[in-house]
Amino acid sequence: MLRNLKTYLCMVILLVCYTLRANDWIHSQHAEAEKNFKPKYFKLAHGDLNKKRTRSGGTRYPWPVALKSIGHTMASYQRYGGLNGAYFHHGLDIRADAGSDVIASAGGQVVNIENYMPGDDAYWEVAILDAEGFIWQYHHIERESIPKAIFDAYQNKTSIAPGTKLGEVYYWSVVTFGERYHHIHLNILGNDKKYLNPFEFLELLPDDSAPEIGKVSLVVNGNAVTGNSVSGGSYTIGAEIKDLILSDVFIVPANEIKVSIDGNSSFTVWKFDSLPGGADNEKFVNQFYLPKLACGDYSCRKPIIDLGFRKTPGQVFPVSRGNHQIEITISDYNGNQARQTFGWTVN
């Protein structure tokens, strides 16, 4: 009896270890596929977001799928391995039921149909170049569901109309935060191959819930300091900046962060109409986020941001002795806001 119990426990442990290793492999493969896929057709993107805002007068496109919630925004922190493997999500994860129709939000020329991670059917894309020069990448489409007419348009370099079916949502094998993660990953690229915020293009969602500011901490050498005092020198301030968009579990960062120090004029830490690195989804990610404190994978989401982020490094917070205060204002894409103050002492 005891021997049988030990054998059973060993089998359970081996199964758990195998599952964890399998998940680690899936995660690392996903990261590599999304980070490294930069095909030649990217050079076709020439759309200018500022000109679009002026020219189209705020024209917005329908969502490409009957969405359930937003799983990730372009600003989401992704890291499925070591600190050097981090990257900005650089698009929207639009959660939907597997098998749901995916339509072309904007019409245009079909410039790519490809399995961008050969051998894994989860990584098929259809890419559309619209009339304004923006490229729409639709990832995770079920290969067998892509209509022949879409393949014909790709081969013949012809255009399709808005609302044309591109395929169906792939059945995603991973369960994360208690839910199966069926989704379409949508990227939109503009001039200079910049990743742009799809929220700028799509119809506004019925989201009236404000984002939240979690724990705020003094940070030295990337580590949070206990208490509210620091001994001069180089330091920064980190904060967990989180939002939920039509979801109870899928934490994403806020769209815009502003701070005011000691009552002075506020400045924007970053507003995500595009990535800080433009065409590079890895550049600045370990400066914008605090990598020793943040996490972003299938089991952990903590968007902990360096409120002193600048594309040009430098000391942002005061080093003069005495008491100081910061006011943090965050907003989501719909304009819902939250504010919080934090006081500290420089010794």
Disulfide bonds with the S-S distance in Angstrom:
Cys295-Cys300 1.81
